[in-house]
Amino acid sequence: MGAVALVLAGCTAERASSARVSAAPSVAAEAVPAAAQTTPPEEVARIVRTGIERVRSASSLHMVKTAESDNSSPTVMDLRMVAGKGSRTSVREGDFAIEEIVIGKDLFSRDGRGPWERYAVDPEHPSMSSGDVDGIPTYAQVLYEQAAHPEALTIVEPIEIDGVRCFGVQKGTLIAYFTPGDHGYLRRWTQRTPITHLTTDITELDKPIDLKPPTGL
C-alpha cells in the first residue's frame, strides 16, 4: 500500500499547494517563461477557461497521474472515469500494483495479480479514484479562478505532447498546458512540491470505457 499512499498524498499536496502558489515560483524543468507575453490577456483567459470547461463537461476521461521523487520509483495512477457512474484505476510503483473498479456503490479491488474482492463503497473512506470522479465538475478550480486575472499568469514556451504543440501558462509552481483550437482542453498539469514532482495528463475525453465487474465473482 506504500505506492497508494504516495500517489494519494502527492495528489492531495497538488491540490493544497496549488492554493498556496507563491509570488517567487520555482520553475519546473520542462518549461521556462517566454521572452514576451505575446498572447493578449483576454485570449489567455479564454484558453484557460474553455480548456478546463471541456474537461469538466466530458462524459468520460482517461487521466494518468505520476508522482516522482528522488528517493523512490515513480508512482503511476492510471484512471479511466465515467462521470456519475464510476471508474477503473490501477496504481503501480516498481513491482507493486493495485487495481480497483468502482461501479455505483460497488467496489472491486485486488493487489497485484491476486483475486478480486468485492466491497461496498464507504463514504467515510472513499476509494482511490472516487474523489477524482466526484471532482470532475470542479476540476482545476484554482487555475480556473485565476483566469479572472490572466495578467498574473506567465506564458511559458509551448511544448509538444504526443505530437501536438500545446500552449502553456504558469502560476507559481503550477504549470498547465492546453491543446490548440476551439475544442482544445487542459492536457497536462504539473507541480513541484518539496518532496515530489506531480504530473497529471488527460489523454482521452468522451471515449467508451468498460465498467463491467470483473469475471469470476
C-alpha positions in Angstrom: 0.0 0.0 0.0 3.0 2.3 0.1 2.5 3.3 -3.6 -1.1 4.1 -3.0 -0.2 6.3 0.0 2.5 8.1 -2.0 0.4 9.0 -5.0 -2.7 9.9 -2.9 -0.5 12.1 -0.7 1.0 13.6 -3.8 -2.4 14.4 -5.3 -3.5 15.9 -2.0 -0.4 18.0 -1.9 -1.1 19.1 -5.5 -4.5 20.5 -4.6 -3.2 22.1 -1.4 -0.1 23.5 -2.8 -1.8 25.0 -5.9 -3.9 27.0 -3.4 -0.7 28.4 -1.9 1.3 29.4 -5.0 4.0 31.8 -4.2 5.0 35.1 -5.8 8.5 33.8 -6.4 8.0 30.5 -8.2 10.5 27.7 -8.8 10.1 27.0 -12.5 9.6 23.4 -13.5 12.3 21.9 -15.6 10.2 21.4 -18.7 9.1 25.0 -19.1 10.7 28.4 -19.0 8.9 31.8 -19.2 8.5 33.1 -22.7 10.5 36.2 -23.7 7.4 38.2 -24.1 3.7 37.9 -23.3 2.6 37.8 -27.0 -0.9 36.4 -26.3 -3.4 39.1 -25.2 -4.7 38.5 -21.6 -8.3 38.1 -22.8 -7.2 35.2 -25.1 -5.2 33.6 -22.3 -8.3 33.8 -20.1 -10.4 32.2 -22.9 -7.9 29.4 -23.4 -7.8 28.5 -19.7 -11.5 28.7 -19.1 -12.6 26.8 -22.2 -9.9 24.2 -21.9 -10.9 23.4 -18.3 -14.6 23.5 -19.1 -14.0 21.0 -21.9 -12.6 18.5 -19.4 -15.4 19.3 -16.9 -18.1 18.6 -19.4 -16.7 15.3 -20.7 -18.8 12.2 -20.3 -15.6 10.2 -19.7 -11.9 10.8 -19.5 -8.6 9.0 -19.2 -6.2 10.5 -16.7 -2.7 9.5 -15.7 -1.1 10.9 -12.5 2.6 10.5 -11.9 4.4 11.3 -8.7 8.2 11.3 -8.9 10.7 11.8 -6.1 14.4 11.5 -5.6 14.2 8.5 -3.3 11.8 6.1 -4.9 10.5 4.7 -8.2 7.8 6.8 -9.9 4.3 6.0 -8.8 1.8 6.0 -11.6 -2.0 6.1 -11.1 -4.0 5.3 -14.3 -7.6 6.3 -14.1 -10.5 5.8 -16.6 -13.5 7.6 -15.3 -17.2 7.8 -16.4 -18.9 10.9 -14.9 -21.6 10.0 -12.4 -21.0 6.2 -12.8 -17.6 5.0 -11.7 -14.0 4.3 -12.6 -11.2 1.8 -13.4 -8.0 2.5 -11.6 -4.5 1.0 -11.4 -1.6 2.2 -9.3 2.0 0.9 -9.9 5.3 1.5 -8.2 8.1 -0.8 -9.1 6.8 -4.3 -8.7 3.8 -3.3 -6.6 0.4 -2.9 -8.2 -3.2 -2.5 -7.1 -6.3 -2.3 -9.2 -9.8 -1.1 -8.5 -13.2 -0.9 -10.2 -16.0 1.3 -8.8 -19.5 0.9 -10.2 -22.0 2.9 -8.3 -21.8 1.7 -4.7 -19.8 -1.5 -5.6 -16.1 -1.6 -5.2 -13.9 -4.3 -6.6 -10.2 -4.4 -5.7 -7.2 -6.7 -5.9 -3.5 -6.5 -5.2 -1.1 -7.5 -8.0 -2.5 -10.5 -9.8 -4.4 -11.7 -6.8 -8.1 -12.5 -6.7 -10.7 -9.7 -6.9 -12.6 -8.9 -3.8 -15.9 -7.1 -3.6 -16.8 -4.4 -1.1 -19.4 -1.7 -0.6 -18.1 1.9 -1.2 -17.7 3.5 2.2 -18.5 7.3 2.1 -16.2 7.7 5.2 -13.3 6.1 3.5 -13.5 6.8 -0.2 -11.7 4.7 -2.8 -8.6 5.7 -4.7 -10.4 7.4 -7.5 -13.8 8.3 -6.2 -12.6 11.8 -5.3 -11.5 12.3 -8.8 -14.8 11.2 -10.3 -16.7 13.4 -7.9 -14.4 16.3 -8.6 -14.8 16.4 -12.4 -17.3 19.3 -12.3 -14.8 21.4 -10.4 -11.6 20.1 -11.9 -8.6 22.6 -11.8 -10.7 25.1 -9.8 -7.6 27.0 -8.7 -6.4 27.6 -12.2 -10.0 28.3 -13.4 -10.4 31.1 -10.9 -7.0 32.5 -11.9 -8.4 33.1 -15.4 -10.2 36.1 -14.0 -6.7 37.7 -13.6 -4.9 36.5 -16.7 -2.3 39.2 -16.3 -0.9 37.3 -13.3 -0.3 34.2 -15.4 3.1 33.8 -17.1 3.0 32.4 -20.6 5.7 29.7 -21.0 7.2 28.2 -24.1 4.9 25.7 -25.8 5.8 22.1 -25.7 4.8 19.1 -27.8 2.8 16.4 -26.1 2.1 13.3 -28.3 3.0 15.3 -31.4 0.6 18.2 -30.5 2.0 21.6 -29.8 0.4 22.8 -26.5 0.1 26.3 -25.1 1.4 26.7 -21.5 0.8 29.1 -18.6 2.4 29.2 -15.2 1.3 30.5 -11.8 3.8 29.9 -9.0 4.8 26.3 -9.1 1.9 25.3 -11.2 2.2 24.9 -15.0 -0.7 24.0 -17.2 -0.7 23.1 -20.9 -3.7 23.2 -23.3 -4.2 21.6 -26.7 -4.9 24.1 -29.5 -8.1 25.0 -31.3 -11.7 25.7 -30.4 -12.0 22.2 -28.9 -8.7 22.4 -27.0 -8.6 21.1 -23.5 -6.4 21.0 -20.4 -3.9 18.4 -21.4 -1.2 18.5 -18.7 -0.9 20.0 -15.2 2.5 19.8 -13.4 3.5 21.0 -10.0 6.6 20.6 -7.8 6.3 20.2 -4.0 9.2 19.9 -1.6 9.2 16.1 -2.0 7.6 15.3 -5.3 7.1 16.3 -8.9 3.5 15.8 -9.8 2.2 15.4 -13.4 -1.4 14.9 -14.4 -2.0 14.0 -18.0 -5.5 13.9 -19.6 -5.1 11.7 -22.6 -8.6 11.0 -23.8 -12.1 12.6 -23.5 -15.5 11.1 -24.3 -14.2 7.7 -25.2 -16.0 4.4 -24.4 -14.9 2.9 -21.0 -15.8 -0.6 -19.9 -17.0 -0.6 -16.3 -18.2 -4.2 -16.1 -17.5 -6.1 -12.8 -14.5 -8.5 -13.0 -15.4 -12.0 -14.0 -15.4 -14.9 -11.5 -17.2 -13.2 -8.6 
